[in-house]
């Protein structure tokens, strides 16, 4: 769960933060990550993705960054890259902890397979 200093996250917000936890990425890479990690059950459309990114930037959880391209492709020059801020990493970690507790409760309630021990 996020601490009191971090704004609440929507599912799309958490998915974007999770996609950026591995490093800076552009919007299309974020969309592909979410689609792949959810086995195609979640698809962030461009409108949802960019509204979510704008909100995360405004909340100080994500920032736009310059990424040097190894190839002088003009298409790459138009892409905007984003990365987590320290606050964004804290918010994502807190949300992941909350989700972990919810999954454990669902397992204990018999909604998921047998509970695994660490």
ROMARMAR-668094 format. One record per residue: residue number from 1; residue in three letters; chain; x negated, y, z of N, C-alpha, C in turn. Coordinates in pm, 1 decimal, padded with zeros to 6 digits, always signed. Last residue first. Layout:
 pos code unit       nu       nv       nw      cau      cav      caw       cu       cv       cw
 NUM  ALA    A        X        Y        Z        X        Y        Z        X        Y        Z
...
END
This chain:
 pos code unit       nu       nv       nw      cau      cav      caw       cu       cv       cw
 118  UNK    A -00716.9 -01990.2 +00117.3 -00838.6 -01927.1 +00063.0 -00959.8 -02009.8 +00087.0
 117  UNK    A -00448.1 -02192.2 +00007.8 -00532.8 -02141.0 +00115.3 -00661.5 -02089.7 +00053.7
 116  UNK    A -00138.8 -02133.4 -00154.7 -00279.7 -02175.0 -00160.1 -00352.7 -02118.4 -00042.3
 115  UNK    A +00189.1 -02253.7 -00134.5 +00091.5 -02150.8 -00096.0 -00048.8 -02207.6 -00095.5
 114  UNK    A +00352.5 -02387.5 -00417.7 +00295.3 -02408.7 -00285.5 +00188.2 -02304.2 -00255.0
 113  UNK    A +00520.2 -02138.9 -00624.3 +00461.3 -02269.2 -00592.9 +00401.7 -02272.2 -00453.2
 112  UNK    A +00782.2 -01917.2 -00504.3 +00668.4 -01950.7 -00590.7 +00614.6 -02086.7 -00548.0
 111  UNK    A +00981.2 -01913.3 -00319.3 +01011.3 -01859.2 -00451.7 +00900.8 -01888.1 -00553.4
 110  UNK    A +00945.5 -01981.2 -00055.4 +00973.9 -02087.0 -00150.4 +01007.4 -02039.4 -00290.4
 109  UNK    A +00859.4 -01795.7 +00117.8 +01004.3 -01809.1 +00106.4 +01044.3 -01917.3 +00005.6
 108  UNK    A +00587.7 -01798.7 +00072.9 +00638.0 -01851.8 +00200.3 +00788.1 -01875.9 +00195.6
 107  UNK    A +00590.8 -01663.6 -00173.7 +00544.2 -01802.3 -00165.4 +00598.4 -01868.2 -00039.3
 106  UNK    A +00676.6 -01413.9 -00092.5 +00756.8 -01488.6 -00189.5 +00718.5 -01636.1 -00188.7
 105  UNK    A +00461.7 -01344.0 +00073.2 +00595.6 -01358.3 +00131.1 +00687.0 -01437.3 +00037.7
 104  UNK    A +00257.9 -01332.1 -00119.1 +00247.3 -01427.6 -00008.6 +00384.6 -01450.4 +00055.2
 103  UNK    A +00356.1 -01119.6 -00271.7 +00343.6 -01252.2 -00333.3 +00333.0 -01359.0 -00224.6
 102  UNK    A +00333.6 -00914.0 -00082.5 +00464.9 -00950.6 -00135.3 +00462.6 -01088.7 -00200.2
 101  UNK    A +00057.0 -00903.9 -00049.5 +00142.3 -00940.5 +00065.9 +00281.5 -00981.3 +00018.8
 100  UNK    A -00012.1 -00821.4 -00307.9 -00062.7 -00948.1 -00255.8 +00021.8 -00996.2 -00137.5
  99  UNK    A +00105.1 -00569.4 -00316.1 +00155.7 -00674.4 -00403.8 +00109.5 -00812.4 -00358.1
  98  UNK    A -00062.8 -00440.0 -00128.4 +00080.8 -00452.4 -00105.2 +00139.2 -00566.0 -00188.8
  97  UNK    A -00308.1 -00454.9 -00265.7 -00292.7 -00518.3 -00134.0 -00145.5 -00539.6 -00101.3
  96  UNK    A -00247.3 -00300.1 -00489.5 -00280.7 -00442.0 -00507.4 -00267.5 -00518.6 -00375.6
  95  UNK    A -00215.5 -00051.3 -00367.7 -00100.6 -00113.3 -00433.7 -00125.2 -00262.8 -00453.7
  94  UNK    A -00478.9 -00008.1 -00281.9 -00369.0 -00014.0 -00185.2 -00246.5 -00082.3 -00242.8
  93  UNK    A -00612.4 -00000.5 -00527.1 -00646.0 -00104.4 -00429.2 -00534.3 -00119.6 -00326.7
  92  UNK    A -00494.8 +00228.5 -00639.5 -00480.3 +00098.2 -00705.4 -00509.3 -00015.5 -00608.1
  91  UNK    A -00579.2 +00427.4 -00456.7 -00436.1 +00402.6 -00477.6 -00413.6 +00264.8 -00540.2
  90  UNK    A -00857.9 +00409.4 -00490.0 -00797.4 +00385.2 -00358.4 -00649.1 +00351.5 -00372.7
  89  UNK    A -00877.8 +00483.3 -00757.9 -00924.0 +00350.0 -00716.9 -00864.1 +00313.1 -00581.2
  88  UNK    A -00780.0 +00746.1 -00737.6 -00710.1 +00647.7 -00819.2 -00749.4 +00505.9 -00782.4
  87  UNK    A -00979.0 +00864.3 -00582.4 -00843.1 +00856.5 -00528.9 -00761.3 +00753.0 -00606.0
  86  UNK    A -01189.7 +00849.1 -00764.8 -01199.0 +00776.1 -00638.0 -01061.2 +00759.6 -00575.3
  85  UNK    A -01032.5 +00802.9 -01086.5 -01103.1 +00885.3 -00989.6 -01117.4 +00799.9 -00863.4
  84  UNK    A -01065.1 +00604.1 -01380.7 -01013.9 +00624.2 -01245.4 -01096.8 +00727.2 -01172.0
  83  UNK    A -01053.4 +00751.2 -01710.3 -01112.0 +00664.9 -01608.4 -01051.3 +00699.0 -01472.8
  82  UNK    A -00994.7 +00772.7 -02063.3 -00956.7 +00800.6 -01925.2 -01031.5 +00705.3 -01833.2
  81  UNK    A -01023.9 +00928.3 -02381.1 -01061.9 +00823.2 -02287.3 -01031.7 +00868.4 -02145.7
  80  UNK    A -00863.9 +00981.0 -02682.6 -00891.0 +01033.7 -02549.5 -00919.6 +00915.6 -02458.0
  79  UNK    A -00967.5 +00987.8 -03020.9 -00918.5 +00913.4 -02904.7 -00956.8 +00984.2 -02775.3
  78  UNK    A -01091.0 +01116.9 -03224.5 -00961.1 +01169.2 -03181.4 -00909.8 +01100.3 -03055.6
  77  UNK    A -01316.3 +00969.4 -03275.3 -01335.3 +01104.0 -03221.1 -01204.1 +01162.7 -03170.1
  76  UNK    A -01224.0 +00740.5 -03400.3 -01265.3 +00731.8 -03260.3 -01278.6 +00869.9 -03196.8
  75  UNK    A -01188.6 +00843.2 -03660.4 -01072.0 +00796.7 -03585.6 -01104.0 +00789.4 -03436.0
  74  UNK    A -01447.6 +00888.9 -03749.6 -01363.4 +01004.8 -03715.9 -01239.5 +00965.6 -03637.8
  73  UNK    A -01720.3 +00716.5 -03631.4 -01588.4 +00695.6 -03691.1 -01498.4 +00813.3 -03652.1
  72  UNK    A -02007.3 +00675.8 -03584.0 -01946.3 +00805.5 -03614.1 -01812.9 +00791.1 -03687.6
  71  UNK    A -02058.1 +00461.3 -03310.4 -02035.1 +00472.0 -03454.1 -01965.0 +00604.5 -03482.1
  70  UNK    A -02075.4 +00493.5 -03045.9 -02195.0 +00441.5 -03111.5 -02180.4 +00445.4 -03263.0
  69  UNK    A -01956.1 +00775.7 -02871.8 -01927.8 +00668.4 -02966.7 -02057.5 +00624.6 -03033.5
  68  UNK    A -01934.1 +00863.8 -02539.9 -02015.8 +00869.8 -02660.6 -01986.6 +00748.7 -02747.7
  67  UNK    A -01657.7 +01000.8 -02397.9 -01727.8 +00873.7 -02415.9 -01803.3 +00882.9 -02547.2
  66  UNK    A -01537.5 +01215.2 -02153.9 -01603.7 +01206.1 -02283.1 -01675.4 +01072.1 -02288.3
  65  UNK    A -01223.1 +01168.1 -01983.6 -01369.2 +01171.5 -01989.1 -01416.6 +01167.3 -02133.8
  64  UNK    A -00961.7 +01256.0 -01766.5 -01004.5 +01237.7 -01904.6 -01155.8 +01254.5 -01907.9
  63  UNK    A -00880.8 +01072.7 -01469.3 -00932.2 +01192.5 -01537.2 -00970.7 +01156.3 -01679.0
  62  UNK    A -00646.8 +00980.7 -01218.4 -00716.4 +00950.0 -01342.8 -00769.2 +01081.5 -01398.5
  61  UNK    A -00537.4 +01093.6 -00996.6 -00572.9 +00951.3 -00989.4 -00657.0 +00907.3 -01109.1
  60  UNK    A -00426.5 +01346.5 -00983.0 -00567.2 +01330.5 -00946.7 -00613.2 +01185.9 -00937.2
  59  UNK    A -00177.0 +01397.9 -01077.7 -00185.9 +01353.9 -00937.6 -00329.9 +01331.5 -00891.6
  58  UNK    A -00233.5 +01452.0 -01344.3 -00182.1 +01561.1 -01259.6 -00193.2 +01526.9 -01111.3
  57  UNK    A -00305.1 +01191.2 -01423.6 -00403.9 +01299.1 -01429.6 -00360.4 +01412.8 -01337.3
  56  UNK    A -00059.1 +01063.1 -01389.0 -00174.9 +01017.1 -01312.6 -00286.4 +01121.4 -01311.9
  55  UNK    A +00094.7 +01205.2 -01577.7 +00128.6 +01211.3 -01434.8 +00009.9 +01170.1 -01349.4
  54  UNK    A -00035.8 +01133.7 -01814.7 -00025.2 +01275.1 -01776.3 +00004.3 +01288.0 -01627.3
  53  UNK    A +00005.0 +00853.8 -01810.5 -00130.5 +00908.8 -01800.7 -00127.5 +01055.5 -01758.9
  52  UNK    A +00285.9 +00852.8 -01842.1 +00224.6 +00796.5 -01721.5 +00083.8 +00850.8 -01702.9
  51  UNK    A +00307.4 +00961.6 -02095.8 +00371.4 +01030.9 -01982.2 +00309.5 +00982.6 -01851.1
  50  UNK    A +00168.1 +00760.9 -02235.3 +00111.2 +00895.9 -02227.3 +00179.6 +00982.1 -02121.4
  49  UNK    A +00332.4 +00529.3 -02191.1 +00190.0 +00531.7 -02158.4 +00140.3 +00674.7 -02139.8
  48  UNK    A +00584.6 +00604.8 -02289.4 +00567.5 +00567.9 -02148.4 +00421.5 +00579.8 -02107.2
  47  UNK    A +00513.1 +00650.7 -02561.9 +00576.3 +00753.8 -02479.6 +00557.2 +00727.7 -02331.6
  46  UNK    A +00402.1 +00400.3 -02647.5 +00321.5 +00522.3 -02643.5 +00382.0 +00631.9 -02555.7
  45  UNK    A +00506.0 +00134.2 -02423.5 +00514.0 +00209.7 -02547.5 +00433.6 +00337.1 -02535.4
  44  UNK    A +00381.6 -00137.5 -02276.2 +00391.3 +00006.5 -02254.2 +00394.7 +00074.4 -02390.4
  43  UNK    A +00526.7 -00434.6 -02217.9 +00467.6 -00354.8 -02325.2 +00490.2 -00208.4 -02293.8
  42  UNK    A +00526.3 -00743.0 -02069.6 +00530.4 -00598.5 -02043.3 +00458.8 -00529.4 -02158.7
  41  UNK    A +00494.2 -00994.5 -02173.4 +00623.7 -00961.4 -02113.2 +00638.0 -00813.7 -02080.7
  40  UNK    A +00244.6 -01068.0 -02269.5 +00339.8 -01009.2 -02362.3 +00474.5 -00971.7 -02303.5
  39  UNK    A +00100.5 -01148.1 -02046.4 +00136.0 -01247.6 -02148.1 +00247.0 -01197.2 -02240.4
  38  UNK    A +00003.2 -00943.8 -01899.2 +00140.7 -00985.3 -01869.8 +00190.2 -01092.9 -01966.6
  37  UNK    A -00241.9 -00899.5 -02008.8 -00238.5 -00946.6 -01869.9 -00099.2 -00996.7 -01832.0
  36  UNK    A -00166.1 -00803.4 -02268.5 -00238.4 -00929.6 -02251.7 -00226.1 -00984.7 -02110.5
  35  UNK    A -00037.1 -00559.9 -02209.6 +00032.8 -00663.4 -02285.3 -00034.1 -00800.0 -02265.6
  34  UNK    A -00242.5 -00427.4 -02077.0 -00116.6 -00455.1 -02007.4 -00040.1 -00565.6 -02078.9
  33  UNK    A -00434.9 -00412.9 -02284.6 -00465.1 -00479.3 -02158.6 -00336.3 -00520.6 -02087.6
  32  UNK    A -00299.1 -00257.6 -02478.5 -00335.5 -00397.3 -02508.5 -00365.0 -00475.1 -02380.6
  31  UNK    A -00281.4 -00009.0 -02342.8 -00160.3 -00080.1 -02386.1 -00189.4 -00227.6 -02411.3
  30  UNK    A -00556.9 +00046.1 -02315.0 -00473.0 +00029.6 -02196.4 -00346.6 -00047.5 -02232.8
  29  UNK    A -00627.4 +00075.4 -02582.4 -00689.3 -00032.2 -02503.9 -00608.5 -00058.5 -02377.1
  28  UNK    A -00480.9 +00305.5 -02643.8 -00447.8 +00180.0 -02710.7 -00506.4 +00061.3 -02634.7
  27  UNK    A -00607.4 +00503.6 -02475.2 -00468.5 +00461.6 -02458.6 -00434.5 +00328.6 -02521.8
  26  UNK    A -00941.0 +00401.9 -02376.8 -00846.9 +00488.8 -02446.7 -00707.3 +00426.9 -02437.1
  25  UNK    A -01130.2 +00380.2 -02070.9 -01062.7 +00320.8 -02186.4 -00972.4 +00424.8 -02250.3
  24  UNK    A -01380.0 +00314.2 -01824.0 -01307.9 +00408.2 -01909.8 -01248.3 +00336.0 -02030.5
  23  UNK    A -01328.1 +00024.0 -01610.3 -01406.3 +00128.5 -01676.1 -01319.4 +00213.0 -01767.0
  22  UNK    A -01164.8 -00145.0 -01471.8 -01286.3 -00201.4 -01529.6 -01373.8 -00099.6 -01600.0
  21  UNK    A -00945.9 +00006.8 -01407.6 -01034.0 -00035.3 -01298.2 -01164.7 -00093.1 -01350.3
  20  UNK    A -00767.3 +00055.1 -01607.3 -00884.3 +00142.7 -01599.9 -00982.8 +00102.2 -01490.5
  19  UNK    A -00568.6 -00132.2 -01557.6 -00640.4 -00137.8 -01685.0 -00768.9 -00056.2 -01679.8
  18  UNK    A -00479.8 -00034.6 -01311.2 -00542.3 -00166.1 -01318.9 -00623.5 -00179.6 -01447.7
  17  UNK    A -00360.9 +00203.7 -01393.7 -00476.1 +00207.1 -01303.5 -00551.8 +00074.9 -01307.7
  16  UNK    A -00153.8 +00093.3 -01550.3 -00255.4 +00178.3 -01612.5 -00379.2 +00184.3 -01523.6
  15  UNK    A -00010.3 -00041.8 -01351.8 -00064.8 -00116.2 -01465.2 -00174.2 -00035.9 -01536.0
  14  UNK    A +00071.2 +00169.7 -01187.1 -00021.0 +00068.5 -01135.4 -00086.6 -00008.5 -01249.9
  13  UNK    A +00242.5 +00301.1 -01369.5 +00126.4 +00369.3 -01312.9 +00024.3 +00271.2 -01259.7
  12  UNK    A +00439.4 +00108.6 -01409.9 +00355.1 +00149.9 -01522.5 +00229.3 +00220.0 -01472.7
  11  UNK    A +00552.7 +00099.7 -01146.7 +00487.5 -00018.3 -01205.1 +00395.7 +00019.0 -01321.5
  10  UNK    A +00442.3 +00404.3 -00982.0 +00542.8 +00328.0 -01054.9 +00474.2 +00199.9 -01103.8
   9  UNK    A +00316.6 +00493.4 -00664.1 +00292.2 +00446.6 -00799.5 +00414.4 +00376.9 -00856.9
   8  UNK    A +00303.8 +00791.2 -00463.5 +00357.5 +00657.9 -00492.3 +00334.9 +00621.9 -00639.0
   7  UNK    A -00018.1 +00953.1 -00407.0 +00123.0 +00955.1 -00448.5 +00173.3 +00813.2 -00474.4
   6  UNK    A -00216.9 +00937.3 -00114.4 -00199.6 +00901.2 -00254.3 -00051.2 +00901.4 -00289.7
   5  UNK    A -00227.0 +00986.6 +00152.1 -00289.1 +01085.9 +00064.4 -00271.5 +01054.5 -00082.8
   4  UNK    A -00128.0 +00771.6 +00288.4 -00043.5 +00890.9 +00279.7 -00099.3 +00998.2 +00187.6
   3  UNK    A -00228.7 +00490.2 +00083.4 -00224.0 +00566.7 +00207.4 -00143.4 +00693.4 +00186.1
   2  UNK    A -00050.4 +00222.4 -00075.7 -00127.7 +00345.6 -00083.4 -00119.3 +00419.3 +00050.2
   1  UNK    A -00085.2 -00117.8 +00000.0 +00000.0 +00000.0 +00000.0 -00089.1 +00123.2 +00000.0
END
